[in-house]
Amino acid sequence: MASELEIVWLSLKVASVATIACAIPAIAVAWLMARRVFWGRTLLNVLIHLPLVVPPVVTGYFLLLAFGRTGAIGAWLDRVLGFQFSFRWTGAALAAAVTAFPLIVRSIQLGIENVDRQYEEVAATLGARPMWVLLTVTLPLALPGILAGLVIGFAKALGEFGATITFVSNIPGETQTLALGIYTALERPGGDEVAMRLALFSVAISVVALFASELLARSLKRRNA
Amino acid sequence: MSLDVNVRHSVGRLRLDLDVRVGNGLTALVGPSGSGKTTLLSIIAGLIRPAHAVIRVGDDVLADTTAGIWRPAHSRRIGYVFQEPRLLPHLTVRQNLLLGRWLQRGRTGGSSLEDVSKLLNLDDLQHRYPSRLSGGEKQRVALGRALLAHPQLLLLDEPLAAVDQRHRAEILPFLDRLRRDHSLPAIYVTHTLNEVSDRADHVVELGDASASLSADAYFSRKSR
């Protein structure tokens, strides 16, 4: 087992990278779902939400098939870029990102749907192309939903277990995040104390993240009221 | 500069069918509620796409659906003041005022922030957020914002409807200054005609037989 601090640090790294990597694709997909009608919209919706409804172990298994060393995408990445997901912390981040993605999209989509289209029309009459409408009006006004989505996504990524252990195993110092560390500690005789400390760490991190986003959202709301 | 509008559009029980030309100055757009005044403005601004429309400001063709031309709202250079001020709540007054200029950075000329702020008495409001403004102040900012976005045409959709009597009296003189200082064609929707009766140069009446008249002709007909 890795040291507790190492586990906490690795978890923060995995969850942060997963959340940051999700941010822009999630905003793009959420905007499409909230503001555009297009062919295949329902299919896209189902695909995005799949990780939310299938058992995490299944998600991990599919990730292994696709991104494992012999997987279709994994083998290509290894050959062309020399980059590997399997049994690396980057794989843990990928597993966390895939499971957190639907939650992040949902929250941002709600945030965008709540933006009054009248404001978008105003920006258009002032000369804003669709991209500028998005950047100057839609996203700033959807910021509370975007923040909430990222915080929920971060919390989900921090707690990811099934997909991670299936895809990149439980390697101390490389893929052993908080959830896996707690599981490992509980498996060992006399590991209760370590498990409790790790559990308290994970609660503390989540509480801090929630408080921070709540404070931010409140100050945004006060301004826009 | 003149504005030519030829529009046919029907949605629900609303049927719009008009072919008018108005010149510079203030044109009052009148008609009973439900006659499509706001819809017409939205079509001119490019926010609603009708079955048929030919819209020209001077030589600038904004739409000609027979030729497949439908310029998007952002390229029409139309200053639109809506019934509600619609100030962007996350921007200060100054940022709201300058948004259009910033979005059209390549364009030069037009009124300056200083001129418009002075015209509409906005100097003391610059750093406030819209949530800290009164209804009249908000509508003045909305008017200033439209003026600063290099418009070639102004659309005013009952800009005083959401404003109480006291603030109405505060804004009307600004409209006069606007007409004097800016040689822009402006369309003003209203159902209280006396609000603009001594200000309008033309009147367009929406209804069974939509038509454009000079203000004199319209009011002399009304008073008969």
HADDOCK unambig.tbl for C-alpha pairs under 7 A between the chains (distance, minus, plus):
assign (segid A and resid 119 and name CA) (segid B and resid 86 and name CA) 6.31 0.50 0.50
assign (segid A and resid 119 and name CA) (segid B and resid 88 and name CA) 6.50 0.50 0.50
assign (segid A and resid 124 and name CA) (segid B and resid 73 and name CA) 5.70 0.50 0.50
assign (segid A and resid 124 and name CA) (segid B and resid 74 and name CA) 4.64 0.50 0.50
assign (segid A and resid 125 and name CA) (segid B and resid 73 and name CA) 5.47 0.50 0.50
assign (segid A and resid 125 and name CA) (segid B and resid 74 and name CA) 5.23 0.50 0.50
assign (segid A and resid 125 and name CA) (segid B and resid 78 and name CA) 6.28 0.50 0.50
assign (segid A and resid 125 and name CA) (segid B and resid 79 and name CA) 6.72 0.50 0.50
assign (segid A and resid 125 and name CA) (segid B and resid 80 and name CA) 6.69 0.50 0.50
assign (segid A and resid 126 and name CA) (segid B and resid 74 and name CA) 6.44 0.50 0.50
assign (segid A and resid 126 and name CA) (segid B and resid 100 and name CA) 4.61 0.50 0.50
assign (segid A and resid 126 and name CA) (segid B and resid 149 and name CA) 5.72 0.50 0.50
assign (segid A and resid 127 and name CA) (segid B and resid 74 and name CA) 3.96 0.50 0.50
assign (segid A and resid 127 and name CA) (segid B and resid 75 and name CA) 6.00 0.50 0.50
assign (segid A and resid 127 and name CA) (segid B and resid 77 and name CA) 6.83 0.50 0.50
assign (segid A and resid 127 and name CA) (segid B and resid 100 and name CA) 6.12 0.50 0.50
assign (segid A and resid 127 and name CA) (segid B and resid 103 and name CA) 5.98 0.50 0.50
assign (segid A and resid 127 and name CA) (segid B and resid 104 and name CA) 6.40 0.50 0.50
assign (segid A and resid 128 and name CA) (segid B and resid 74 and name CA) 5.37 0.50 0.50
assign (segid A and resid 128 and name CA) (segid B and resid 103 and name CA) 5.92 0.50 0.50
assign (segid A and resid 129 and name CA) (segid B and resid 74 and name CA) 5.89 0.50 0.50
assign (segid A and resid 141 and name CA) (segid B and resid 90 and name CA) 6.97 0.50 0.50
assign (segid A and resid 223 and name CA) (segid B and resid 90 and name CA) 6.83 0.50 0.50
assign (segid A and resid 224 and name CA) (segid B and resid 89 and name CA) 5.02 0.50 0.50
assign (segid A and resid 224 and name CA) (segid B and resid 90 and name CA) 5.74 0.50 0.50
assign (segid A and resid 224 and name CA) (segid B and resid 131 and name CA) 6.81 0.50 0.50
assign (segid A and resid 225 and name CA) (segid B and resid 131 and name CA) 6.07 0.50 0.50
